[in-house]
Amino acid sequence: MLKELLNLDGVEAVAHFREETGEPWQVHGALEGEEARRMTRLALDFKRLTHAHADQLALFINEPGWTPANGWIVHGAERSVCGVNSMVAVVKNDAANLTDVMSALAKESFFT
């Protein structure tokens, strides 16, 4: 269940969004209203960009295993945003283990 990801150290908010529009479907934690909509639309944009860049990388280096991209992370000074498929999490850098967060998002999105 998506809300259980809030039990991971450092996770402040999680959201599941619609793949067609980026509109939030479920949001738990510190995101509400317009802030949640902006975050999920950003997540959809990053997902699309990451997939496009992975496709280009696979084309140029001619190696399998790069596509589809399994997720992305934008790392800021205090917080990071992690995404897998149509799931996104906002985490505190000093408290979160990004590997655990990405694994939990992948599991929640049935990617693994």
Solvent accessible surface area in square Angstrom, and as a share of the most:
residue,aa,sasa,rsa
1,M,152,0.68
2,L,3,0.01
3,K,109,0.46
4,E,101,0.45
5,L,11,0.06
6,L,50,0.25
7,N,124,0.63
8,L,58,0.29
9,D,110,0.57
10,G,17,0.17
11,V,14,0.08
12,E,42,0.19
13,A,1,0.01
14,V,1,0.00
15,A,0,0.00
16,H,36,0.16
17,F,2,0.01
18,R,96,0.35
19,E,72,0.32
20,E,132,0.59
21,T,78,0.45
22,G,0,0.00
23,E,51,0.23
24,P,27,0.17
25,W,149,0.52
26,Q,73,0.32
27,V,45,0.26
28,H,43,0.19
29,G,42,0.41
30,A,69,0.54
31,L,16,0.08
32,E,137,0.61
33,G,42,0.40
34,E,87,0.39
35,E,82,0.37
36,A,3,0.03
37,R,85,0.31
38,R,140,0.51
39,M,32,0.14
40,T,0,0.00
41,R,106,0.39
42,L,70,0.35
43,A,0,0.00
44,L,9,0.05
45,D,75,0.39
46,F,61,0.25
47,K,28,0.12
48,R,131,0.48
49,L,94,0.47
50,T,31,0.18
51,H,55,0.25
52,A,48,0.37
53,H,110,0.49
54,A,11,0.08
55,D,82,0.42
56,Q,99,0.44
57,L,69,0.34
58,A,23,0.18
59,L,138,0.69
60,F,160,0.67
61,I,69,0.35
62,N,135,0.69
63,E,98,0.44
64,P,128,0.81
65,G,77,0.74
66,W,116,0.41
67,T,57,0.33
68,P,84,0.53
69,A,14,0.11
70,N,95,0.49
71,G,24,0.23
72,W,21,0.07
73,I,72,0.37
74,V,60,0.34
75,H,119,0.53
76,G,35,0.34
77,A,107,0.83
78,E,124,0.56
79,R,109,0.40
80,S,1,0.00
81,V,21,0.12
82,C,0,0.00
83,G,0,0.00
84,V,2,0.01
85,N,38,0.19
86,S,9,0.06
87,M,12,0.05
88,V,1,0.00
89,A,1,0.00
90,V,16,0.09
91,V,0,0.00
92,K,80,0.34
93,N,37,0.19
94,D,129,0.67
95,A,50,0.39
96,A,18,0.14
97,N,79,0.41
98,L,49,0.24
99,T,98,0.57
100,D,70,0.36
101,V,1,0.01
102,M,39,0.17
103,S,64,0.41
104,A,22,0.17
105,L,0,0.00
106,A,10,0.08
107,K,150,0.64
108,E,39,0.18
109,S,17,0.11
110,F,183,0.76
111,F,71,0.29
112,T,128,0.74
